[in-house]
Amino acid sequence: MRLGNAVIGFSLAALAGAQQMPTIQVPVRLVTVPTLVFSKEGRMISGLQRTDFRVFDKGRLQNVTMDTVSAPVSVVIAMQANQDVREYLPFMVRTGSALDAQLVGEAGEAAVITYSGKISVVKPFNASDVQAAMGNISVNGMDARMIDAGMRGIALLKERSISRSRVLLFIGQPVDSGSESRLVTLREQAERENVSIYALALPELGKAFVSDTVSLDGLPRERGGFKAGIDLGKLISTLNRSRKEQKGADPFSILTAATGGAQLHFRKQSELESAIAMIGMELRGAYLLSYSPDSGEIGYHAIRVTVEVSGAKTYARPGYWLSGE
């Protein structure tokens, strides 16, 4: 989901500090698994303990730790800024305050990247705020190097503390044109670096939403302005859809499904702000599970999370890629 969330990763600060000590040369893999838990009635379940969870890595039960406080987020916002989104850009850039308040929060930090035919870091970490940076964005060119922008975002996130939640958020159309990097490479890099990918998606050119009341993902549209309260039913439906995306789907769907994030659709400012709040809720409501896998086997590691609550359902990242690096 959330991830990445779906999502997106989280870890214990104490373990992070220990990992950074230059006492050994062989890196110890710390896998972070933000996990949402819903009751069968669709309510978010809080107050669970570490012993309530079972985390399996390639089918092997793991020794898991759990943070009791939400980790601060490091988020890279990658925004499409070519001619295809020129009609949407004015209200997209006005959502900077919502991103600051609902997603980044007081303890978080954000960087902003724009992509068209070129990739530009318009706001590095620790510089101004998102609203100020986004006010200077303008459209340029026809290409949309979304994959290359994602790779740049991963590179920025790799430099942030492992004790923070790493999130890459795309805002734009679920397409790529002109990138030199491959989608599979971006996916593997995100999985290796505990990055949860989320996407706020505009319709592609020539495509429209199916009606005035239903969005591309088949969910009811939000009416009116931004609301602090979130429809949990819509959140659950979005998570269910994001986790079931199949191979060959659009790049946003592939990336969000692989990293535990989610893709939400919008075409006006109120919908975009509601989607931002929904992602923020997912990040803040997740249990922060971490473990060092007992298997160093190279390749893809599938993750499965269960909880000792009757009828409850969990949402967590489906796995990660372990390389020999």
Residue pairs with C-beta under 8 A, 6 or more apart in sequence:
1 7
1 8
1 34
1 36
1 196
1 198
1 239
1 242
1 243
1 256
1 260
1 261
1 262
1 282
1 286
1 315
1 316
1 317
2 8
2 34
2 36
2 196
2 198
2 239
2 260
2 261
2 262
2 279
2 282
2 283
2 286
2 315
3 34
3 196
3 197
3 198
3 256
3 259
3 260
3 261
3 262
3 282
3 286
3 315
3 316
3 317
4 34
4 166
4 167
4 194
4 195
4 196
4 197
4 198
4 259
4 260
4 261
4 317
5 34
5 167
5 196
5 198
5 256
5 259
5 260
5 261
5 262
5 282
5 283
5 286
5 315
5 317
6 34
6 36
6 196
6 198
6 239
6 242
6 243
6 256
6 259
6 260
6 261
6 262
6 282
6 315
6 316
6 317
7 34
7 165
7 167
7 196
7 197
7 198
7 259
7 260
7 261
7 262
7 282
7 283
7 286
7 317
8 34
8 165
8 166
8 167
8 195
8 196
8 197
8 198
8 259
8 260
8 261
8 283
8 286
8 317
9 31
9 32
9 33
9 34
9 165
9 166
9 193
9 194
9 195
9 196
9 317
10 32
10 33
10 34
10 67
10 71
10 165
10 194
10 286
10 288
10 289
10 290
11 30
11 32
11 67
11 71
11 162
11 163
11 194
11 288
11 290
12 65
12 67
12 163
12 290
13 71
13 163
15 30
15 65
15 290
16 30
16 161
16 162
16 163
17 163
19 27
19 28
19 30
19 162
20 162
28 292
29 292
29 293
29 296
29 322
30 162
30 194
30 290
30 291
30 292
31 57
31 194
31 290
31 291
31 292
31 293
31 301
31 303
31 320
32 194
32 288
32 289
32 290
33 55
33 260
33 289
33 290
33 291
33 303
33 305
33 316
33 317
34 165
34 196
34 260
34 283
34 286
34 287
34 288
34 289
34 316
34 317
35 53
35 286
35 287
35 289
35 305
35 314
35 315
35 316
36 44
36 239
36 282
36 285
36 286
36 287
36 314
36 315
36 316
37 44
37 45
37 48
37 287
37 307
37 309
37 312
37 313
37 314
37 315
38 44
38 45
38 232
38 236
38 312
38 313
38 315
39 45
39 309
39 311
39 312
40 310
40 311
40 312
40 313
42 232
42 233
42 236
43 232
44 232
44 285
45 307
45 309
45 312
46 285
48 287
48 307
48 309
49 66
50 64
50 65
50 66
50 289
51 308
52 307
52 308
52 309
53 64
53 66
53 287
53 289
53 305
53 306
53 307
53 308
54 61
54 305
54 306
54 307
54 308
55 61
55 62
55 64
55 289
55 291
55 303
55 304
55 305
56 62
56 303
56 304
56 305
56 306
57 291
57 293
57 294
57 295
57 301
57 302
57 303
58 293
58 295
58 297
58 301
58 302
59 302
59 304
60 293
60 294
60 295
62 291
62 293
62 294
63 291
63 294
64 289
64 290
64 291
65 289
65 290
65 291
66 287
66 288
66 289
66 290
67 288
67 290
70 165
70 283
70 284
70 286
70 288
71 163
71 164
71 165
71 288
72 105
72 107
72 108
72 109
72 164
72 165
73 103
73 104
73 105
73 107
73 108
73 109
73 164
73 165
73 167
73 283
74 108
74 109
74 110
74 125
74 157
74 160
74 161
74 164
74 165
74 166
74 167
75 103
75 104
75 108
75 109
75 110
75 111
75 167
75 168
75 169
76 110
76 111
76 112
76 113
76 153
76 156
76 157
76 167
76 168
76 169
77 99
77 110
77 111
77 112
77 113
77 130
77 169
77 171
78 113
78 114
78 115
78 146
78 149
78 150
78 152
78 153
78 168
78 169
78 170
78 171
78 172
79 92
79 112
79 113
79 114
79 115
79 134
79 137
79 170
79 171
79 172
80 114
80 115
80 116
80 144
80 146
80 170
80 171
80 172
80 173
80 202
81 89
81 114
81 115
81 116
81 137
81 138
81 139
81 140
82 115
82 116
82 117
82 139
82 140
82 141
82 142
82 143
82 144
83 139
83 140
83 141
83 142
84 142
84 144
84 173
84 205
85 92
85 139
85 172
85 173
85 202
86 139
88 202
88 267
89 137
89 138
89 139
91 268
91 269
91 272
92 134
92 171
92 272
93 134
93 135
93 137
94 134
94 269
95 134
95 269
95 272
95 273
95 276
96 129
96 130
96 131
96 132
96 133
96 134
96 135
97 130
97 131
98 226
98 272
98 273
98 276
98 277
99 110
99 130
99 131
99 276
100 110
100 129
100 130
100 131
102 273
102 276
102 277
102 279
102 280
103 110
103 167
103 169
103 276
103 279
103 280
103 283
104 110
104 130
105 280
105 284
109 125
109 126
109 160
109 164
110 123
110 125
110 130
111 121
111 123
111 124
111 125
111 153
111 156
112 121
112 122
112 123
112 130
112 133
112 134
113 119
113 120
113 121
113 122
113 149
113 152
113 153
113 156
114 120
114 122
114 137
114 149
115 144
115 145
115 146
115 148
115 149
115 172
116 139
116 140
116 141
116 142
116 143
116 144
116 145
117 140
117 141
117 142
117 143
117 145
117 178
118 140
118 141
118 145
119 145
119 148
119 149
119 152
121 152
121 156
122 133
122 134
122 136
122 137
123 130
123 132
123 133
123 134
124 156
125 156
125 160
127 133
142 177
143 177
143 178
144 172
144 173
144 175
144 176
144 177
144 178
145 176
145 177
145 178
145 179
145 180
146 170
146 172
146 175
146 176
146 179
146 251
147 176
147 179
147 181
147 182
147 183
147 185
147 186
147 251
148 178
148 179
148 180
148 181
149 170
150 168
150 170
150 181
150 186
150 190
150 197
150 255
151 181
151 185
151 186
151 189
153 168
154 168
154 186
154 189
154 190
154 193
154 195
157 166
157 167
157 168
157 193
157 195
158 193
160 166
162 194
165 196
165 283
165 288
166 193
166 194
166 195
166 196
167 195
167 196
167 197
167 198
167 261
167 283
168 190
168 195
168 196
168 197
168 198
169 197
169 198
169 199
169 200
169 279
170 197
170 198
170 199
170 200
170 201
170 252
170 255
171 199
171 200
171 272
172 200
172 201
172 202
173 201
173 202
173 203
173 204
173 205
174 199
174 201
174 204
174 250
174 251
174 252
174 253
174 263
175 204
175 250
175 251
176 183
176 251
183 251
183 254
183 255
186 255
187 254
187 255
187 258
187 259
188 321
188 323
189 195
190 196
190 197
190 255
190 258
190 259
191 258
191 259
191 319
191 320
191 321
192 320
192 321
192 322
192 323
192 325
194 320
195 259
196 259
196 260
196 261
196 317
197 255
197 256
197 258
197 259
197 261
198 256
198 261
198 262
198 263
198 264
198 279
199 252
199 255
199 256
199 261
199 262
199 263
199 264
200 263
200 264
200 265
200 266
200 272
200 275
200 276
201 216
201 252
201 263
201 264
201 265
201 266
202 265
202 266
202 267
203 209
203 216
203 265
203 267
207 216
209 215
209 216
209 265
209 267
210 216
212 221
213 220
213 221
214 220
214 221
215 221
215 265
215 266
215 267
215 271
216 265
217 237
217 238
217 241
217 263
217 264
217 265
218 241
219 234
219 237
219 238
220 234
221 271
222 231
222 270
222 271
222 274
223 270
224 270
225 270
225 273
226 270
226 273
226 274
226 277
227 274
227 277
228 277
230 274
230 277
230 278
230 281
234 278
235 278
235 281
235 282
238 262
238 263
238 264
238 278
239 262
239 282
239 315
242 253
242 256
242 257
242 261
242 262
242 263
243 257
243 315
243 318
244 257
245 253
245 254
245 256
245 257
247 254
249 257
252 263
253 263
255 261
256 262
256 263
257 318
258 318
258 319
259 317
260 315
260 316
260 317
260 318
262 279
262 282
264 275
264 278
264 279
265 271
265 275
266 272
266 275
289 305
289 316
293 301
293 322
295 301
296 322
297 322
298 322
298 323
298 324
299 321
299 322
300 319
300 320
300 321
300 322
301 319
301 320
301 321
301 322
302 318
302 319
303 316
303 317
303 318
303 319
303 320
305 314
305 316
306 314
307 314
